[in-house]
Amino acid sequence: FSYSQHDRAHLDAFLTHLSALRRNGKIQPWDDKQLKGGEEWDETIKQQLAEADIIVLLLSPNFIATDYIWDVEIKAAMERHARGDVRVVPVVVRPCDWKDLSFSKLNALPSKAKPVVDYANADTAWLEVVNGIKAILD
């Protein structure tokens, strides 16, 4: 997952909704919360980006404003996407200006790129995202 630390609560909610896929062995989610003490965080993140089968971008104004995300994570994800090595999935968490960025050509989740926070019930939005991920795995 590529996300802004300001959106950690959204990632945690998403991870909860991914529990069935994780329990069934369909996915092994990784995010920077799994970094261990003394581990070289930059190298580990780059390694995870290089090995992932799916890279989820949690889009928000903070995500777009974060230099590390832009310079390292998006760059690596889109280079791998261009080679056909990975599926990059934008997930619109909060309203933001992303339509002219490198990943705007990709179909975003939830449906019609409606931000998760704009749903009356966020669980409904996350379920749409999970179903989108399931469709990739099938």
C-alpha positions in Angstrom: 0.0 0.0 0.0 1.2 3.5 -0.8 -0.5 6.0 1.4 0.0 9.1 3.5 0.5 8.7 7.2 -2.3 11.3 7.6 -4.6 8.6 6.1 -3.5 5.7 8.4 -7.0 5.4 9.8 -8.4 4.8 6.2 -5.7 2.2 5.6 -6.6 0.4 8.8 -10.3 0.3 7.8 -9.3 -1.0 4.4 -7.1 -3.7 5.9 -10.0 -4.8 8.2 -12.2 -5.2 5.1 -9.5 -7.2 3.4 -9.4 -9.7 6.2 -11.4 -12.4 4.4 -9.0 -12.3 1.4 -6.0 -12.5 3.8 -7.5 -15.3 5.9 -8.2 -17.3 2.6 -4.6 -16.8 1.6 -5.5 -14.8 -1.4 -3.4 -11.7 -0.4 -0.5 -10.9 1.9 -0.9 -7.2 2.5 2.2 -5.1 3.4 2.5 -1.6 4.6 5.2 0.4 6.5 3.7 -0.5 9.9 5.3 -3.9 9.4 8.8 -2.3 9.5 10.9 -3.7 12.3 13.3 -1.8 14.6 16.7 -1.3 13.0 15.4 -2.2 9.5 16.4 0.2 6.7 12.9 1.6 5.9 13.8 3.1 2.5 15.3 -0.1 1.2 12.5 -2.2 2.6 9.8 -0.1 1.0 11.6 -0.1 -2.3 12.0 -3.9 -2.1 8.3 -4.4 -1.3 7.3 -2.1 -4.3 9.6 -4.2 -6.5 8.0 -7.5 -5.4 4.3 -6.7 -5.1 1.8 -8.1 -7.5 -0.7 -5.3 -6.8 0.2 -1.8 -5.6 -2.7 0.1 -4.1 -2.5 3.9 -4.0 -4.7 5.5 -1.4 -5.4 8.9 -3.0 -5.8 12.0 -0.9 -4.5 15.6 -0.9 -1.8 14.4 1.6 -0.8 11.5 -0.6 -0.3 13.8 -3.6 1.6 16.3 -1.5 4.1 13.8 0.0 7.4 14.0 -1.8 8.6 10.5 -0.9 5.4 9.0 -2.2 5.7 10.9 -5.5 9.4 10.6 -6.0 9.8 6.9 -4.9 6.6 5.0 -4.6 4.6 6.3 -7.5 7.6 6.4 -9.8 8.4 2.7 -9.0 4.8 1.6 -9.3 4.2 3.3 -12.6 7.5 2.0 -14.1 6.5 -1.5 -13.2 3.0 -0.9 -14.5 4.4 0.3 -17.8 6.3 -3.0 -18.1 3.3 -5.0 -17.2 4.9 -6.3 -14.0 2.3 -5.1 -11.6 -1.3 -4.0 -11.3 -1.6 -0.5 -9.8 -5.0 0.3 -8.3 -5.8 3.9 -7.3 -8.3 4.1 -4.5 -9.8 7.5 -3.9 -10.0 8.0 -0.2 -10.6 11.7 0.0 -11.4 14.2 -2.7 -8.2 15.4 -4.4 -6.9 16.7 -7.7 -5.5 13.5 -9.3 -7.1 13.5 -12.8 -3.9 14.9 -14.5 -1.4 12.7 -12.8 0.4 9.7 -14.2 -2.0 7.2 -12.7 -5.1 9.0 -13.8 -5.3 6.7 -16.9 -6.0 3.8 -14.5 -9.5 2.8 -13.4 -9.9 4.0 -9.8 -12.0 2.4 -7.0 -14.6 2.7 -5.6 -16.8 2.9 -8.6 -16.7 6.0 -10.6 -13.8 7.2 -8.4 -16.2 8.4 -5.7 -14.1 9.2 -2.6 -14.6 6.7 0.3 -15.4 9.6 2.6 -18.2 10.7 0.4 -20.2 7.5 1.0 -23.0 7.6 3.6 -21.5 4.4 5.0 -17.7 3.9 4.5 -18.2 0.1 4.8 -20.1 0.2 1.6 -17.2 2.0 -0.2 -14.6 -0.4 1.2 -16.7 -3.4 0.2 -16.7 -2.0 -3.4 -12.9 -1.7 -3.2 -12.5 -5.2 -1.9 -14.7 -6.5 -4.7 -12.6 -4.7 -7.2 -9.5 -6.3 -5.7 -11.2 -9.7 -5.8 -11.9 -9.2 -9.5 -8.2 -8.7 -10.1 -7.3 -11.9 -8.2 -9.8 -14.1 -10.1 
